[in-house]
C-alpha cells in the first residue's frame, strides 16, 4: 500500500502585497517622517516606533477607547487605524496635551480636581476625547457627551467623576467663550 503524498498548500496571492511606505505627519506639533509597513497599526507606530507609550492598548478591537488619539482634531481608535492612513495628518496623543515643563491643560486639571481617574489605564483615551469635545465650536449637548463617553470603558471609577470632570471643563470652556462673544 502506498502512502498518499502530502497535500500541497496553496496560498492565494495577496490582493495588495504588504510593502513599505513613507509617511509624513505631525505628532504633537513635531514633524515626523517614517517608513512603515502597510499593516502597521497606528497604536504600534506611536508606542513602538515613536516611544509615545501614553497611548494605551487595551482590547485591540476598538471597544475600550484606551488607545484614543486625535487625528486632525477627531478622536480615533489607534488600534483600528493604520499608520499609512495618517499620511499628512496632525496627530495628538496624551503626551502632547501638556509638556513636562508646562501647566496641565484645563481638561487635565478638571480630571485631577474631580478625581476622574483611578488606575489610570483608560485615562489617556478619556482625556483625548474630552479635549476634542472642548475644542468644538459649539458646546456639545448632554447626548453628544454621553455618546462620546460611551466609546470608553472604565472599570474603576463608575464614570461619575469622569462625567463631573468633563462637565466642569465644558462649563469653564464654554462659559468663557460665551462671555468673550458677549452672550
Secondary structure, 3 states (H helix, E strand, C coil): CCCCCCCCCCCCCCCCCCCEEEEEEEECCEEEEEEEECCCEHHHHHHHHCCCCCCCCCCCCCCCCCCEEEECCEEEECCCCEHHHHCCCEEECHHHCCCCCCCCCHHHHHHHHCCCCCCCCCHHHHHHHHHHHHCCCCCCCHHHHHHHHCCCCCCCCCCHHHHHHHHHHHHHHHHHHHHHHCC
